[in-house]
Amino acid sequence: MSQDVSQAQVNALNDIIESLEVKVAYQEDTIESLNKVIISQSEKVLSLEAKVAAIIEKLNALSPSEQADPNQTELPPHY
C-alpha cells in the first residue's frame, strides 16, 4: 500500500473542505438569524402576556353591575 498522495487527491480534499466551510458559514448565519427572530418573538410574547394580565385585572375590578348578565340575552336590533 502506497502512501503517495496525488495532487488530484489533495485538490479533491481541499474542494471538500472548502465546501464544508461554506456550508458551516451559511449555517452559522442561519442560526444567528433564527436566534434574532426567537428573541423578537419572546419579547412580543412577554408584552402580550402583560397586556392580557392588565385586561384580566380590569375585568376583575368591574363591579357586578358593570358586568354582562349571563341570564339577560338581548338580541341585536336586526333580529
N, C-alpha and C positions, 0 to 999 in steps of 0.2 A: 504494500500500500504506500503510495507516494504522498508526501506532504507538500508537494509543489502545488501552489495555488496560481491559477492562471489569472491574467489581468481581466479577462472576461468575467470570471467568478467574483473578483474583487469589485468590479463595476456593478455587477448584479446585486451584490450585497449592499453596496453603497446606495443603489437606487431603492432597495427595500427599506434601508434605514431612513433615507430621506422621505420616503412615502409615509413611514410610520411617524416621523417627526411632524410632518404636515398634518396628519390626522390628529395627533395629540394636541397640536396648536389649535385646531378647529374645535376640538372637544373642550379644551380649556376656555375658549371664548364662549362656547355654548353654555357651559356650566356657569360662567360669570353672568351671562345674560339671564339665565334662568334664576340665579340667585337674586338678581335685582328685581325680577318680577315677583318672586316669593316675598321679598322684603316689602315691596309696594303693596301687595295683596294683604299681607299681615297687618300693615298699618291701616288699610281700609277696613279690614275686619274689626280691628280694635275700635276704630272710630264708629262703625255701625253698631257695635255692641254697646258703646257708651250712649249712643242716641236711643237705642231700644230701651236701655235701662232708664233713661230720662223720661221716655214716653210712659213706661210702666209706672214710674214714680208719680207722674202727673195723673195717670188714670186712677191709681190707688188713692190719691189725695182728693179726688172728686167726692163731693157729698152724695149720698144716695139720691137726692132729688135731681142732681145733675146727670146721673147715670141713666141709661135707657132702661125702661121697664120691660123685662122679657115677656111679661104677660100682655103687654099692650102692643099689638102688632097693627100698625096703621098702613094701609095700602097706599101706594103712591097715587097721585091725582089722576093719572091716565087709566086707572082700573075702573 
